[in-house]
C-alpha cells in the first residue's frame, strides 16, 4: 500500500504541474495576444474575465499540488523523491515576462520557475492547448539562446578590451620613451621619464589583473 500510494501521489503531483504549466502559459499568451492589443474596453473586459478564469484554475492546481507534495514528503522516508517536488512560491506564478515584455531591461539574469524544468507525464507540446504551450516554450527557448549568444559576445569583447587596454598602455610608454630620448632640456626629460614610469606601471598592473 505504501508504494502504491507513493506512485499515486507522484502521478497526482505531475498531473498538477502539467496543468499548472499549461494554464500559466495560456495566461501569458492571453496577456500578449489579447489584453495588450485590445482595441476597446469591451474586448479588454472580456480578456480580463478569461484571465480570471485561468487564475482560478491555476490556484486550484497549486492547492492540489501542495496536498500531493505533503503526502509525498510524508511517505518518502529517504527524502529522495521529495527533492524533485519543491514548494511553489507566489513569485513562481507570475506571468512570464519573456512573453509579455520582449524588450525589457534585465533579461540577462531572468530565469523560469523550477517546475518548467521538471518532466511531467503528459506531452506539453500537443495540440490540446491550442498550440499556446508550444509557442510559449519556443519564445523562452529563443530568449535563452539569445542571452547565451549575447553573453558569449560580451566575453569576447571584454577579452579584446583587456588586450587593447594593455597595448594602449604599452603604446603610451613607448611614446614617452621616445620623447625622453629626444628631449634636450632637463625639465622636459625628467617629465618624460616620469610619464614612462607611470605608463610602465599601468602596463604591469594591467598584465597582472587581466591574466
C-alpha positions in Angstrom: 0.0 0.0 0.0 2.9 2.4 0.8 4.4 2.0 -2.7 1.0 2.2 -4.4 0.1 5.4 -2.6 3.5 6.9 -3.4 3.0 6.2 -7.1 -0.5 7.7 -6.9 0.8 10.9 -5.2 3.7 11.3 -7.6 1.3 10.9 -10.6 -1.0 13.4 -8.9 1.8 15.9 -8.4 3.0 15.5 -12.0 -0.5 16.0 -13.4 -0.9 19.2 -11.3 2.4 20.5 -12.6 1.4 19.7 -16.2 -1.9 21.5 -15.8 -0.2 24.4 -14.0 2.3 24.9 -16.7 -0.4 24.8 -19.4 -2.5 27.4 -17.6 0.4 29.7 -16.8 1.4 29.5 -20.5 -2.2 30.3 -21.5 -2.3 33.2 -19.1 0.9 34.6 -20.5 -0.3 34.2 -24.1 -3.7 35.9 -23.2 -1.8 38.9 -21.9 0.4 39.0 -25.0 -2.2 38.3 -27.7 -5.4 39.8 -26.4 -5.1 42.1 -23.3 -2.3 44.4 -24.5 -3.8 44.6 -28.1 -7.4 45.1 -27.1 -9.0 47.9 -29.2 -11.9 48.6 -26.9 -13.0 48.4 -23.3 -15.3 45.6 -24.2 -12.5 43.5 -25.6 -10.3 44.3 -22.6 -13.1 43.3 -20.1 -13.7 40.0 -21.9 -10.0 39.2 -21.9 -9.8 40.1 -18.1 -12.6 37.6 -17.4 -10.8 34.9 -19.4 -7.6 35.6 -17.4 -9.5 35.4 -14.2 -10.8 32.0 -15.1 -7.3 30.9 -15.8 -6.1 32.3 -12.5 -8.8 30.3 -10.7 -7.6 27.1 -12.4 -4.0 27.9 -11.5 -4.8 28.4 -7.8 -6.7 25.1 -7.9 -3.7 23.3 -9.4 -1.4 24.8 -6.8 -3.6 23.6 -3.9 -3.8 20.1 -5.3 -0.1 20.0 -5.9 0.7 21.2 -2.4 -1.5 18.4 -0.9 0.2 15.8 -3.1 3.6 17.2 -2.1 2.9 16.9 1.6 1.8 13.3 1.1 5.0 12.6 -0.9 7.2 14.1 1.8 5.3 12.1 4.5 5.7 8.8 2.5 9.3 9.4 1.3 11.4 8.4 4.3 14.7 8.9 2.5 13.9 12.4 1.1 15.0 11.4 -2.4 11.8 11.8 -4.4 10.7 14.7 -2.3 13.7 16.8 -3.5 12.2 16.8 -7.0 8.9 18.3 -5.9 9.7 21.7 -4.4 7.3 24.2 -2.8 5.6 26.6 -5.2 6.1 30.2 -4.2 3.8 33.1 -5.2 6.5 34.7 -7.4 6.7 31.4 -9.4 3.1 32.0 -10.7 3.8 35.4 -12.2 3.2 35.9 -15.9 6.3 35.1 -17.9 7.9 38.4 -18.9 9.7 36.6 -21.7 6.3 36.5 -23.5 4.7 39.8 -22.3 7.7 42.1 -22.2 10.0 41.1 -25.0 12.2 44.2 -24.9 12.5 44.8 -21.2 15.8 45.6 -19.4 17.5 43.0 -17.2 16.8 39.9 -19.3 20.4 38.6 -18.8 19.6 37.3 -15.3 16.0 36.2 -15.7 15.1 32.6 -15.4 12.0 30.4 -15.4 10.5 28.8 -12.3 11.8 25.4 -11.3 8.7 23.5 -12.4 9.2 24.4 -16.0 12.3 22.2 -15.9 10.6 19.2 -14.4 9.4 16.5 -16.8 5.7 15.6 -16.4 3.7 12.6 -17.5 1.9 14.4 -20.4 3.2 15.8 -23.6 3.1 19.6 -23.1 3.6 20.3 -26.8 0.5 18.5 -28.0 -2.4 20.3 -29.7 -4.8 20.1 -26.8 -3.7 23.5 -25.5 -4.3 25.1 -28.9 -0.5 25.5 -29.6 -0.1 28.0 -26.8 2.4 25.9 -24.8 4.4 25.2 -27.9 4.7 28.9 -28.7 5.4 29.6 -25.0 8.3 27.2 -24.9 9.6 28.4 -28.3 9.7 32.0 -27.1 11.5 31.1 -23.9 14.0 28.9 -25.8 14.8 31.6 -28.3 15.2 34.1 -25.5 17.6 31.8 -23.6 19.6 31.2 -26.8 19.8 35.0 -27.4 21.0 35.6 -23.9 23.6 32.9 -24.3 24.9 34.4 -27.6 24.9 37.9 -26.1 27.0 36.8 -23.1 29.4 34.9 -25.4 29.8 38.2 -27.4 30.3 40.1 -24.1 33.0 37.7 -23.0 34.8 38.1 -26.4 34.5 41.9 -26.3 35.8 42.1 -22.7 38.8 39.9 -23.6 39.6 42.1 -26.6 39.2 45.3 -24.5 41.6 43.9 -21.9 44.2 43.3 -24.7 43.5 46.7 -26.2 44.0 48.4 -22.9 47.3 46.7 -22.2 48.5 47.6 -25.7 47.4 51.2 -25.3 49.4 51.5 -22.0 52.4 50.0 -23.8 52.0 52.4 -26.7 51.9 55.4 -24.4 55.0 54.1 -22.6 56.9 53.8 -25.9 55.8 57.3 -26.9 57.2 58.9 -23.8 60.4 56.9 -24.0 60.9 58.4 -27.4 60.2 61.9 -26.1 62.6 61.3 -23.2 65.4 60.4 -25.6 64.6 63.4 -27.9 64.4 65.9 -25.0 67.2 68.5 -24.8 66.0 70.3 -21.7 66.4 68.7 -18.3 62.9 69.6 -17.1 61.2 68.0 -20.2 63.4 65.0 -19.9 62.5 64.5 -16.3 58.8 64.9 -17.0 59.0 62.4 -19.9 60.9 59.9 -17.7 58.1 60.3 -15.1 55.5 59.5 -17.7 57.5 56.4 -18.8 57.4 55.1 -15.2 53.6 55.9 -15.0 52.7 54.1 -18.2 55.0 51.2 -17.4 53.3 50.7 -14.1 49.9 50.8 -15.8 51.1 48.1 -18.2 52.4 45.8 -15.5 49.2 46.2 -13.4 47.0 45.5 -16.5 49.0 42.4 -17.3 48.6 41.1 -13.8 44.9 41.9 -13.5 43.9 40.7 -16.9 45.6 37.3 -16.7 
